């Protein structure tokens, strides 16, 4: 909005139910959301404050969701039975100097946020599905309320420009809050490159989810090892170029997962091997986010509280 205040609100006008999304023709004017049907205007509190032809009805109000902003990303809280936020996301990133702009790619497919986030503790699939090597857990998975941490190392081979072989030696620290927020701090040790990845799952309609893949790369000034022709580029171009490469590889990996996620059945009593122990610890952690015991295979009910930014 022009006021620079972010707001996430209900997606339908309380007057006659017109959609308020961009596809329906809504506008933002002077910091207000303008309904495309009759021109009702809503401020950032959700209150209707003007109409083109009459005083605004006091009862016309949009539901407004609690929001947080991290690295230019807007997060909204949606609670069962309109519960207030039960935790906050960590908005204070430890060091924000020298980072590239963010890259955002979003995939839509049949799935559930618990399944997509479960990959953070499922190290076995990293080897089998994605071809990672030397996958090792650094410390045990830890849980503190709504926060789960999973740290692991791995090696991954690539061909740069389709010809130059290169092996990334990676240390990953994964920070999970709830079912839809994963933030991964990555240190590539052979180059000395720092990356940030977000994997953000949003339910759409009870069957589909939007999975947003977000990445950043830190400015590469004194690399331990050069990657292809990276050393010939100006310093300011190195991080954006590497971020494009990382984003494309992240999307490639996730598309491999989507083939499985979109076709799988949820097993409440999985037959696990000894190396799969973290999966049940993760599911025990997830239980706190449901209003009552249920499996992700149960479709989330449709709701009129879809949101519009």
C-alpha positions in Angstrom: 0.0 0.0 0.0 1.0 3.6 -0.5 1.2 4.0 3.3 3.9 1.3 3.4 1.9 -0.6 6.0 1.4 -4.2 5.2 -2.0 -5.8 5.8 -3.5 -9.3 5.1 -7.3 -9.3 5.2 -10.3 -11.4 4.2 -10.5 -11.9 0.5 -14.3 -11.1 0.0 -16.1 -7.8 0.4 -18.7 -8.0 3.3 -21.1 -5.9 1.2 -22.1 -8.4 -1.5 -19.2 -10.8 -1.5 -17.1 -9.5 -4.4 -13.6 -11.0 -4.5 -10.9 -8.5 -3.5 -7.9 -10.1 -5.2 -6.0 -8.6 -8.2 -7.7 -11.0 -10.7 -11.1 -9.4 -9.8 -9.8 -5.9 -10.5 -9.3 -4.6 -7.0 -7.1 -1.5 -6.5 -5.1 0.0 -3.6 -5.6 3.8 -3.4 -4.1 6.0 -0.7 -3.4 3.0 1.5 -7.0 1.7 1.1 -8.2 -1.5 -0.5 -11.0 -0.6 -3.1 -13.6 -3.2 -3.9 -14.1 -3.5 -7.7 -17.8 -4.0 -7.4 -19.2 -0.9 -5.7 -16.0 0.9 -4.7 -16.2 0.3 -1.0 -12.8 1.3 0.6 -11.2 -0.5 3.5 -8.2 0.8 5.6 -5.4 -1.3 7.1 -7.6 -2.1 10.2 -10.2 -3.7 7.9 -12.8 -1.0 8.5 -14.8 0.3 5.5 -14.0 4.0 5.6 -15.6 5.3 2.4 -18.0 4.5 -0.5 -18.6 6.5 -3.7 -22.2 7.3 -2.9 -23.1 7.1 0.8 -21.6 7.0 4.3 -19.6 3.8 4.9 -21.6 1.2 6.9 -20.1 0.6 10.3 -20.8 -3.1 10.0 -18.7 -3.4 6.8 -15.4 -4.7 8.1 -12.8 -7.2 6.7 -11.2 -9.8 8.9 -7.6 -8.7 9.4 -4.9 -11.2 10.2 -1.8 -10.7 12.4 1.3 -10.3 10.3 5.1 -10.3 10.5 7.7 -9.2 8.0 11.0 -11.1 7.4 13.4 -10.1 4.7 10.6 -8.5 2.7 8.3 -11.5 3.1 4.9 -11.0 4.7 3.6 -13.8 7.0 0.0 -14.0 8.3 -1.3 -16.0 11.2 -4.5 -18.0 10.5 -5.8 -19.8 13.7 -8.4 -22.5 14.1 -11.5 -20.9 15.6 -9.8 -17.5 15.1 -7.2 -18.2 17.8 -4.7 -15.4 18.4 -1.0 -16.1 17.5 0.5 -18.7 19.7 4.1 -18.0 18.8 6.1 -15.5 16.7 8.5 -16.1 13.9 12.1 -15.0 14.4 12.2 -11.7 12.6 15.7 -10.7 13.7 18.1 -12.3 11.3 21.6 -12.3 12.8 23.4 -10.5 10.0 21.7 -8.8 7.1 24.7 -7.1 5.4 25.9 -8.1 2.0 23.0 -10.4 1.0 21.5 -10.5 -2.5 17.8 -9.8 -3.1 15.5 -12.7 -2.6 14.4 -15.1 -5.3 10.8 -16.4 -5.0 9.4 -19.4 -6.9 6.0 -20.9 -6.1 4.7 -24.3 -7.0 1.0 -25.4 -6.6 0.2 -29.1 -6.2 -2.0 -31.5 -4.2 -0.3 -31.9 -0.8 -0.1 -31.0 2.9 2.3 -28.7 4.8 3.2 -31.5 7.2 4.4 -33.7 4.4 6.5 -31.0 2.8 8.1 -29.9 6.2 8.7 -33.6 7.1 11.5 -33.6 4.5 13.6 -31.5 6.9 14.1 -34.6 9.1 13.9 -37.3 6.5 17.5 -37.6 5.6 17.0 -40.9 3.8 15.1 -39.3 1.0 18.0 -36.9 0.4 20.2 -39.8 -0.7 17.6 -41.8 -2.6 15.5 -39.1 -4.3 18.0 -36.3 -4.8 21.3 -38.1 -5.0 23.0 -36.3 -2.0 26.1 -38.0 -0.7 27.7 -38.2 2.8 24.5 -37.2 4.5 25.1 -37.0 8.2 23.1 -35.6 11.1 25.2 -33.2 13.1 23.1 -33.2 16.3 19.8 -34.8 17.3 16.6 -33.1 16.3 15.6 -30.7 19.1 12.2 -29.3 20.0 11.3 -26.2 22.0 7.6 -25.6 21.9 6.6 -24.5 18.4 10.3 -24.5 17.3 12.1 -27.6 15.8 15.7 -27.6 14.7 17.3 -30.1 12.4 21.0 -29.8 11.5 22.8 -32.0 9.0 25.7 -32.1 6.5 25.8 -33.4 2.9 27.8 -33.3 -0.3 26.1 -32.7 -3.7 27.7 -32.9 -7.1 26.7 -30.6 -10.0 27.8 -29.8 -13.5 28.2 -26.0 -14.0 27.0 -24.9 -17.4 26.4 -28.6 -18.1 30.1 -29.5 -18.4 32.2 -28.4 -15.3 31.9 -30.9 -12.4 31.7 -29.4 -9.0 30.9 -30.8 -5.6 29.2 -28.6 -2.9 30.2 -29.4 0.7 27.2 -28.2 2.7 26.3 -27.7 6.3 22.6 -27.0 6.8 20.8 -25.7 9.9 17.0 -26.0 9.6 14.7 -23.9 11.7 11.0 -24.9 11.7 8.0 -23.1 13.2 4.6 -24.8 12.8 3.6 -26.7 9.7 4.3 -24.1 7.1 7.6 -22.3 7.9 11.1 -23.7 7.3 14.2 -21.5 7.3 17.5 -23.1 6.3 20.9 -21.5 7.0 23.4 -23.0 4.6 27.2 -22.8 4.7 29.0 -24.1 1.6 32.4 -25.0 3.0 34.5 -25.5 0.0 33.9 -22.0 -1.4 33.0 -20.3 1.8 29.5 -19.2 0.6 26.5 -18.5 2.8 22.9 -19.0 1.7 19.5 -18.7 3.1 16.5 -20.8 2.0 12.9 -20.6 3.0 10.4 -23.3 2.3 6.9 -21.9 2.9 3.7 -24.0 2.5 0.3 -22.4 2.4 -3.0 -24.4 2.1 -5.2 -23.2 -0.8 -8.5 -25.1 -0.8 -8.2 -28.2 1.3 -6.5 -30.2 -1.4 -3.9 -27.9 -3.0 -1.0 -26.1 -1.4 1.2 -23.3 -2.6 4.9 -24.1 -1.8 7.0 -20.9 -2.0 10.8 -21.4 -2.4 12.8 -18.4 -1.3 16.6 -18.0 -1.5 19.3 -15.5 -0.8 23.1 -15.7 -1.2 25.6 -13.6 0.6 28.2 -11.5 -1.2 31.2 -13.6 -2.2 34.4 -11.5 -1.7 37.2 -13.9 -0.7 36.2 -17.4 -1.8 38.3 -20.4 -0.7 37.8 -21.9 -4.2 36.5 -20.4 -7.5 33.4 -21.8 -9.2 33.8 -21.8 -12.9 34.2 -18.2 -14.2 32.8 -16.6 -11.0 36.1 -15.0 -10.2 36.1 -12.9 -13.4 32.8 -11.2 -12.4 32.5 -8.0 -10.4 31.8 -8.7 -6.7 28.3 -7.3 -6.8 27.3 -9.7 -9.6 28.5 -12.9 -7.9 25.8 -13.3 -5.2 22.9 -12.6 -7.6 24.3 -15.0 -10.2 24.8 -17.7 -7.6 21.3 -17.1 -6.2 19.8 -17.7 -9.6 21.7 -21.0 -9.7 20.7 -22.0 -6.2 17.1 -21.1 -6.8 16.9 -23.3 -9.9 18.5 -26.2 -8.2 16.2 -25.8 -5.2 13.2 -25.9 -7.6 14.6 -28.9 -9.4 14.9 -30.8 -6.1 11.4 -29.8 -5.0 9.8 -30.8 -8.3 11.3 -34.3 -7.7 9.5 -34.3 -4.3 6.2 -33.0 -5.8 6.0 -36.2 -7.9 5.9 -38.2 -4.6 4.0 -35.7 -2.4 1.1 -35.3 -4.8 0.5 -39.1 -5.0 1.3 -40.4 -1.6 -1.0 -41.6 1.2 -0.4 -40.6 4.8 0.5 -43.5 7.1 -0.3 -42.9 10.7 1.6 -46.0 11.7 4.5 -46.1 9.2 6.7 -49.2 9.1 10.1 -47.4 9.6 13.7 -48.6 9.5 16.1 -47.8 12.3 17.4 -44.8 10.4 13.9 -43.2 10.2 13.6 -42.4 13.9 13.4 -38.6 13.5 10.2 -38.9 11.5 8.2 -40.0 14.5 9.8 -37.3 16.6 8.7 -34.8 14.0 5.1 -36.1 13.9 4.9 -35.9 17.7 6.0 -32.2 17.4 3.4 -31.6 14.7 0.5 -32.9 16.9 0.4 -29.6 18.9 -0.7 -27.7 15.8 -4.0 -29.6 15.4 -7.2 -28.8 17.3 -7.6 -32.5 18.0 -5.8 -35.7 16.9 -6.1 -36.1 13.1 -4.1 -37.2 10.2 -2.9 -34.8 7.4 -4.8 -37.1 5.0 -8.0 -35.5 6.2 -8.7 -32.5 4.0 -8.7 -29.2 5.6 -12.2 -27.7 5.4 -12.9 -24.9 2.9 -13.2 -21.4 4.4 -14.3 -18.0 3.4 -11.3 -16.6 5.3 -9.0 -16.8 2.4 -6.6 -13.9 2.5 -5.7 -11.1 0.2 -2.5 -9.0 0.5 
